[in-house]
Amino acid sequence: MSFLAARRLTPEWLDALPSTDERAIGSRRDLVRLNWIMRHDAIVADALRAGAREPPRTLLELGAGDGSFMLRVACRLAPIWPGVTVTLLDRQDIVNEATRAGFVGLGWLVETKTADVFDALSPAAPQPYDAITANLFLHHFEGAALRSLLAGVASRTKLFVAAEPCRAALAWTASRMIGAIGCNDVSRHDARVSVEAGFKDRELSGVWPVEPAWRLSERRAGPFTHVFSARREVA
Ligand SMILES: C[S@@+](CC[C@H](N)C(=O)[O-])C[C@H]1O[C@@H](n2cnc3c(N)ncnc32)[C@H](O)[C@@H]1O
């Protein structure tokens, strides 16, 4: 599948739909199932655990959507990382009360930030976080925008973990079949273009800021996922 050799960005339908649109609501429900099938909560939780030298006090998720993904990650981590303050950042304000209560039930504090990621990571907003994560988010960006986003992350944290679509034939074929499990037209479109915009090899390491303090890891995890992590070594 030579068309997967280079990344190709196509706008995702979910990003253009209002949060109250029935098709958007259906697609966010599909995302929960797809994350579950791909085991992204386990992949992100394991990478965070492996990268953290000590339990983080503050955690930021970029492009957190309705927060249900991070809640599943929190379920895995709360027994060993109590009392984390998690900030869910997204352009859409869609974290419901049940999800907020889920974090509280785990003993975590939850904050939401409704903003564009580039405003949230601008030099005017220098707040640091012990760890930052992204799930199915970085593939929305390329070139100078992706570089600037990652530079903003690197200047604010000592641990970053991202789980993204793997740009490979098996993932692309699977993305064409998700209608069989009832995913709607928005999800079917966005899954395919997400794989085409996904990552492979050392593509994220190549745009991470070049500084000797960072230890980078980038690899495939399972059939559909590309995981990147960056940890700042202490001097
Ligand atoms: C594919 S969804 C993933 C949501 C969540 N991480 C998950 O796995 O369920 C991507 C999310 O990124 C958000 N998003 C896209 N571009 C954004 C931007 N420039 N700033 C902030 N959020 C953005 C969208 O609103 C959407 O919720």
Ligand as a Chemical Component Dictionary entry (heavy atoms), coordinates in Angstrom:
data_LIG
# 
_chem_comp.id                   LIG 
_chem_comp.type                 NON-POLYMER 
_chem_comp.pdbx_formal_charge   0 
_chem_comp.three_letter_code    LIG 
# 
loop_
_chem_comp_atom.comp_id 
_chem_comp_atom.atom_id 
_chem_comp_atom.alt_atom_id 
_chem_comp_atom.type_symbol 
_chem_comp_atom.charge 
_chem_comp_atom.model_Cartn_x 
_chem_comp_atom.model_Cartn_y 
_chem_comp_atom.model_Cartn_z 
_chem_comp_atom.pdbx_ordinal 
LIG C1  C1  C 0  -10.092 11.680 17.869 1  
LIG S1  S1  S 1  -10.630 12.693 19.187 2  
LIG C2  C2  C 0  -9.839  11.877 20.574 3  
LIG C3  C3  C 0  -10.482 12.196 21.892 4  
LIG C4  C4  C 0  -9.901  11.448 23.092 5  
LIG N1  N1  N 0  -8.479  11.666 23.233 6  
LIG C5  C5  C 0  -10.209 9.963  22.973 7  
LIG O1  O1  O 0  -9.309  9.174  22.713 8  
LIG O2  O2  O -1 -11.388 9.622  23.129 9  
LIG C6  C6  C 0  -9.631  14.162 18.989 10 
LIG C7  C7  C 0  -10.031 15.282 19.906 11 
LIG O3  O3  O 0  -9.158  16.395 19.670 12 
LIG C8  C8  C 0  -9.909  17.591 19.776 13 
LIG N2  N2  N 0  -9.171  18.622 19.017 14 
LIG C9  C9  C 0  -8.895  18.638 17.691 15 
LIG N3  N3  N 0  -8.146  19.708 17.382 16 
LIG C10 C10 C 0  -7.941  20.391 18.543 17 
LIG C11 C11 C 0  -7.214  21.575 18.882 18 
LIG N4  N4  N 0  -6.574  22.289 17.933 19 
LIG N5  N5  N 0  -7.181  21.972 20.177 20 
LIG C12 C12 C 0  -7.831  21.251 21.145 21 
LIG N6  N6  N 0  -8.523  20.126 20.874 22 
LIG C13 C13 C 0  -8.582  19.691 19.600 23 
LIG C14 C14 C 0  -11.268 17.248 19.205 24 
LIG O4  O4  O 0  -12.279 18.120 19.683 25 
LIG C15 C15 C 0  -11.444 15.801 19.687 26 
LIG O5  O5  O 0  -12.139 15.743 20.907 27 
# 
loop_
_chem_comp_bond.comp_id 
_chem_comp_bond.atom_id_1 
_chem_comp_bond.atom_id_2 
_chem_comp_bond.value_order 
_chem_comp_bond.pdbx_ordinal 
LIG C1  S1  SING 1  
LIG S1  C2  SING 2  
LIG S1  C6  SING 3  
LIG C2  C3  SING 4  
LIG C3  C4  SING 5  
LIG C4  N1  SING 6  
LIG C4  C5  SING 7  
LIG C5  O1  DOUB 8  
LIG C5  O2  SING 9  
LIG C6  C7  SING 10 
LIG C7  O3  SING 11 
LIG C7  C15 SING 12 
LIG O3  C8  SING 13 
LIG C8  N2  SING 14 
LIG C8  C14 SING 15 
LIG N2  C9  SING 16 
LIG N2  C13 SING 17 
LIG C9  N3  DOUB 18 
LIG N3  C10 SING 19 
LIG C10 C11 SING 20 
LIG C10 C13 DOUB 21 
LIG C11 N4  SING 22 
LIG C11 N5  DOUB 23 
LIG N5  C12 SING 24 
LIG C12 N6  DOUB 25 
LIG N6  C13 SING 26 
LIG C14 O4  SING 27 
LIG C14 C15 SING 28 
LIG C15 O5  SING 29 
# 
